[in-house]
């Protein structure tokens, strides 16, 4: 079945490309505005066109068409962009929810709507950096799948996802990619007429949810300020069927909702900048709070919930000196104080035992300075160079009030990580149609903590010695080479190769205790070595015209891939392998050589002009296959997916019907993983945008819309989730939303 579907997809792609080539010269040329991408490279260049808002010549000159597919063609990395209007329409409560259906990307879905971290090409946690305005999210989402990311899409104005290694600019924890949320909290310009505002609200039927946000920008002379506030609340969400698969208990009470899945979050921020000739400098303070429940059998029985909060101070600036040697100097800096309590019943049968079971704290400081030099003419090319330095420090704790004197108290003992790095990017314009990039990075990482010597997989705390202090130092080195070639018919071809290294994180080295929310007993390995990835990627893209698409294929070999290996041994709070102690699964950090390979394809085709817009078709496909070098499967890998639909879009209306099919995931690990059934996700959306001119109320634009999600009310389980056999994704739901801009 899979082979036939893939063959049909390839034939369909060939047919579409042939039709497009035949019509490209005959159909009207589209003049496309810009999408500005900032995350992949420190070398700023003119922004590429975005087809999300086209100026067309079929009767509506300079109209802003809705719902276009942004295709980034001027970056050596593969970049997915989610613009503001799509964020408002989609309504994902987390970054993982928002990006769930994007080619090559999904979410961890541990607690849908609350804790779902983006997964990029099958890689997550310590390999995918999540950041906000260039500074790390700095929460605890990379320490456990049940931990939410302290970034809410309600405050974001653009999301950028680098698919593939982004280590060279951001460090070894970005070996799999970067998810960057831009929200304008540090203003870089004064709004037109000195003031702008945006009000957003929505209601959702599947979880009786409410959400709202306010974003304000103002400025005068040389001062610009920004403020935003947001809130969302949701009850337990509705699901099609009983969530717990056999052999789990089939007698739990079930009222048509996923037990223990309610969530609430809110936040606010204020920032300001001073603008001057040649640059700006600014700072912002933000607060994020969330209280959400953790679904699953254990979570529901113990009423497990996580109460998290983060305060973050960030700053950034840019200076463009009048110099023949230096083009721009930029900096980013941030400090965050994060804490969350994991709350639940110590004894599920005794409601008086409710309390804090574990606490995670994370204090981080990060700074980065980059210098972009003026272009230099060489004999064979024009060279542009950017160099940067980055420093980062983290302090982690994870204590538990239960049995505080135990050497196994909490997930790990207090630990710290310090990192200093330098990097350089060189871009060569060899001729008007050919560009090359050569980049490198060296960093020094020191990880300090406490490690316990476990004699075997079977043990009791009485036979263990207290942990000993340990410091590990690593020097990851990375390099890359890339080519971009402009081809006929506005095509752009790319070829990149990278060698990247990643230093182990403190939890991978020093974990030694129960993690109740994931129902695992995690054991770190203090002898882990540097992880190495060697990758190559080829791509073909077209970002202009009526037919827009991007296609990428990649191959990555990891030497010493670090993963959490479920051994099959059952554990209690203080022992593993003891009869009767079976509430936790033993997970030991290990290293093996692995190979990841896969590809993504997506397209949008404005087939025919209609009602001052276009009706068209769109489609997507993605696959990732990950195996150890002995042929066995890497655990928890996303399934193969194919989808498509039809749409109509003009300057005021957007209508879309889209079906995404995920194939069954039967390529599973030998221990601790079960097959996952496929699913069909049907989504329908209609929205209307009205632009007003000189309205007495000051309103410039109003958008209202309705979206139906999972309209087949399908049982959807996410193969990458630790709890997918106990947690269904939300069932059929309708979302009504409105946005007003001043």
VENZI-V986271 format. One record per residue. N is the residue number from 1. RES is the residue in one small letter. D_LAST is the distance of its C-alpha to the last C-alpha in whole Angstrom. Layout:
BEGIN
n: (N:N)
res: (RES:RES)
d_last: (D_LAST:D_LAST)
END
This chain:
BEGIN
n: (1:2:3:4:5:6:7:8:9:10:11:12:13:14:15:16:17:18:19:20:21:22:23:24:25:26:27:28:29:30:31:32:33:34:35:36:37:38:39:40:41:42:43:44:45:46:47:48:49:50:51:52:53:54:55:56:57:58:59:60:61:62:63:64:65:66:67:68:69:70:71:72:73:74:75:76:77:78:79:80:81:82:83:84:85:86:87:88:89:90:91:92:93:94:95:96:97:98:99:100:101:102:103:104:105:106:107:108:109:110:111:112:113:114:115:116:117:118:119:120:121:122:123:124:125:126:127:128:129:130:131:132:133:134:135:136:137:138:139:140:141:142:143:144:145:146:147:148:149:150:151:152:153:154:155:156:157:158:159:160:161:162:163:164:165:166:167:168:169:170:171:172:173:174:175:176:177:178:179:180:181:182:183:184:185:186:187:188:189:190:191:192:193:194:195:196:197:198:199:200:201:202:203:204:205:206:207:208:209:210:211:212:213:214:215:216:217:218:219:220:221:222:223:224:225:226:227:228:229:230:231:232:233:234:235:236:237:238:239:240:241:242:243:244:245:246:247:248:249:250:251:252:253:254:255:256:257:258:259:260:261:262:263:264:265:266:267:268:269:270:271:272:273:274:275:276:277:278:279:280:281:282:283:284:285:286:287:288:289:290:291:292:293:294:295:296:297:298:299:300:301:302:303:304:305:306:307:308:309:310:311:312:313:314:315:316:317:318:319:320:321:322:323:324:325:326:327:328:329:330:331:332:333:334:335:336:337:338:339:340:341:342:343:344:345:346:347:348:349:350:351:352:353:354:355:356:357:358:359:360:361:362:363:364:365:366:367:368:369:370:371:372:373:374:375:376:377:378:379:380:381:382:383:384:385:386:387:388:389:390:391:392:393:394:395:396:397:398:399:400:401:402:403:404:405:406:407:408:409:410:411:412:413:414:415:416:417:418:419:420:421:422:423:424:425:426:427:428:429:430:431:432:433:434:435:436:437:438:439:440:441:442:443:444:445:446:447:448:449:450:451:452:453:454:455:456:457:458:459:460:461:462:463:464:465:466:467:468:469:470:471:472:473:474:475:476:477:478:479:480:481:482:483:484:485:486:487:488:489:490:491:492:493:494:495:496:497:498:499:500:501:502:503:504:505:506:507:508:509:510:511:512:513:514:515:516:517:518:519:520:521:522:523:524:525:526:527:528:529:530:531:532:533:534:535:536:537:538:539:540:541:542:543:544:545:546:547:548:549:550:551:552:553:554:555:556:557:558:559:560:561:562:563:564:565:566:567:568:569:570:571:572:573:574:575:576:577:578:579:580:581:582:583:584:585:586:587:588:589:590:591:592:593:594:595:596:597:598:599:600:601:602:603:604:605:606:607:608:609:610:611:612:613:614:615:616:617:618:619:620:621:622:623:624:625:626:627:628:629:630:631:632:633:634:635:636:637:638:639:640:641:642:643:644:645:646:647:648:649:650:651:652:653:654:655:656:657:658:659:660:661:662:663:664:665:666:667:668:669:670:671:672:673:674:675:676:677:678:679:680:681:682:683:684:685:686:687:688:689:690:691:692:693:694:695:696:697:698:699:700:701:702:703:704:705:706:707:708:709:710:711:712:713:714:715:716:717:718:719:720:721:722:723:724:725:726:727:728:729:730:731:732:733:734:735:736:737:738:739:740:741:742)
res: (x:x:x:x:x:x:x:x:x:x:x:x:x:x:x:x:x:x:x:x:x:x:x:x:x:x:x:x:x:x:x:x:x:x:x:x:x:x:x:x:x:x:x:x:x:x:x:x:x:x:x:x:x:x:x:x:x:x:x:x:x:x:x:x:x:x:x:x:x:x:x:x:x:x:x:x:x:x:x:x:x:x:x:x:x:x:x:x:x:x:x:x:x:x:x:x:x:x:x:x:x:x:x:x:x:x:x:x:x:x:x:x:x:x:x:x:x:x:x:x:x:x:x:x:x:x:x:x:x:x:x:x:x:x:x:x:x:x:x:x:x:x:x:x:x:x:x:x:x:x:x:x:x:x:x:x:x:x:x:x:x:x:x:x:x:x:x:x:x:x:x:x:x:x:x:x:x:x:x:x:x:x:x:x:x:x:x:x:x:x:x:x:x:x:x:x:x:x:x:x:x:x:x:x:x:x:x:x:x:x:x:x:x:x:x:x:x:x:x:x:x:x:x:x:x:x:x:x:x:x:x:x:x:x:x:x:x:x:x:x:x:x:x:x:x:x:x:x:x:x:x:x:x:x:x:x:x:x:x:x:x:x:x:x:x:x:x:x:x:x:x:x:x:x:x:x:x:x:x:x:x:x:x:x:x:x:x:x:x:x:x:x:x:x:x:x:x:x:x:x:x:x:x:x:x:x:x:x:x:x:x:x:x:x:x:x:x:x:x:x:x:x:x:x:x:x:x:x:x:x:x:x:x:x:x:x:x:x:x:x:x:x:x:x:x:x:x:x:x:x:x:x:x:x:x:x:x:x:x:x:x:x:x:x:x:x:x:x:x:x:x:x:x:x:x:x:x:x:x:x:x:x:x:x:x:x:x:x:x:x:x:x:x:x:x:x:x:x:x:x:x:x:x:x:x:x:x:x:x:x:x:x:x:x:x:x:x:x:x:x:x:x:x:x:x:x:x:x:x:x:x:x:x:x:x:x:x:x:x:x:x:x:x:x:x:x:x:x:x:x:x:x:x:x:x:x:x:x:x:x:x:x:x:x:x:x:x:x:x:x:x:x:x:x:x:x:x:x:x:x:x:x:x:x:x:x:x:x:x:x:x:x:x:x:x:x:x:x:x:x:x:x:x:x:x:x:x:x:x:x:x:x:x:x:x:x:x:x:x:x:x:x:x:x:x:x:x:x:x:x:x:x:x:x:x:x:x:x:x:x:x:x:x:x:x:x:x:x:x:x:x:x:x:x:x:x:x:x:x:x:x:x:x:x:x:x:x:x:x:x:x:x:x:x:x:x:x:x:x:x:x:x:x:x:x:x:x:x:x:x:x:x:x:x:x:x:x:x:x:x:x:x:x:x:x:x:x:x:x:x:x:x:x:x:x:x:x:x:x:x:x:x:x:x:x:x:x:x:x:x:x:x:x:x:x:x:x:x:x:x:x:x:x:x:x:x:x:x:x:x:x:x:x:x:x:x:x:x:x:x:x:x:x:x:x:x:x:x:x:x:x:x:x:x:x:x:x:x:x:x:x:x:x:x:x:x:x:x:x:x:x:x:x:x:x:x:x:x:x:x:x:x:x:x:x:x:x:x:x:x:x:x:x:x:x:x:x:x:x:x:x:x:x:x:x:x:x:x:x:x:x:x:x:x:x:x:x:x:x:x:x:x)
d_last: (52:50:52:51:48:47:50:48:44:46:47:44:42:45:45:41:42:44:42:40:42:44:40:39:40:40:36:33:32:28:26:24:21:22:22:22:25:26:28:32:33:33:33:30:30:28:26:27:26:23:24:21:20:22:23:26:28:29:27:24:24:21:19:17:20:19:21:23:26:25:29:29:32:33:33:37:35:34:30:28:25:22:19:15:15:19:18:16:18:22:21:24:24:26:26:30:28:25:28:31:31:31:34:36:34:34:33:36:35:38:35:33:29:30:33:32:33:32:36:36:39:41:40:38:39:40:40:36:34:31:28:25:24:27:29:31:30:33:33:36:35:38:40:40:39:38:36:32:30:28:25:22:20:17:16:17:16:19:22:25:29:32:35:38:39:37:39:40:37:36:39:42:40:38:41:39:35:32:29:26:23:20:17:16:18:20:17:19:17:15:11:11:11:11:8:5:5:6:9:12:15:18:22:25:28:31:30:29:26:22:20:16:14:11:10:9:10:11:14:17:20:22:20:17:16:14:14:14:16:17:20:22:26:28:32:35:34:36:38:41:44:46:44:47:50:54:55:53:53:53:53:50:48:46:43:41:39:39:41:39:36:33:30:28:26:23:22:20:19:19:19:20:21:23:23:26:28:29:27:25:26:24:24:23:24:23:25:25:27:29:32:33:36:38:40:43:47:47:44:44:47:46:43:42:38:37:35:33:31:30:29:28:28:27:27:27:27:28:30:32:35:36:39:41:42:38:35:33:33:31:31:30:31:31:32:32:34:34:36:37:39:41:42:44:48:51:53:51:54:53:50:51:51:47:45:44:46:45:42:41:39:38:38:36:36:35:35:35:35:35:37:36:39:39:40:44:46:49:52:50:47:44:43:40:40:38:40:39:40:38:40:39:41:40:42:43:44:45:47:48:50:52:56:54:58:58:58:55:53:49:48:49:50:48:48:46:45:44:44:44:43:43:42:42:40:42:41:43:42:45:45:42:42:43:41:43:42:44:43:45:44:47:46:48:47:49:49:51:52:54:56:59:61:62:65:64:62:64:64:64:62:66:67:64:64:61:59:60:57:56:54:54:53:51:50:48:48:46:46:45:45:43:43:40:42:40:42:42:40:37:38:38:41:41:44:43:46:45:48:46:47:46:47:48:45:47:47:48:51:51:50:53:52:51:47:47:43:45:48:50:52:51:53:52:55:55:57:54:54:51:50:50:48:49:46:46:43:43:40:39:36:34:30:30:31:32:34:32:34:35:38:40:43:44:47:47:50:50:53:53:50:49:49:49:52:53:57:58:59:58:57:57:56:58:60:60:63:64:65:63:60:58:54:53:53:55:52:54:52:54:54:55:54:52:51:47:47:44:42:38:37:34:33:31:32:31:34:33:31:30:27:25:25:28:30:31:33:32:35:35:38:39:42:44:47:48:52:54:57:59:58:56:53:50:48:45:44:41:43:43:40:39:37:35:33:32:28:27:23:22:18:17:20:21:25:27:30:32:35:36:39:41:44:47:47:51:51:51:53:56:56:53:51:51:50:47:46:44:41:39:35:34:30:28:25:23:19:17:14:12:11:10:11:11:10:11:9:6:4:5:7:9:12:15:18:22:24:28:29:33:34:38:38:40:41:39:41:40:43:41:41:44:43:43:46:45:41:40:36:34:35:34:30:27:23:21:17:14:10:7:4:0)
END
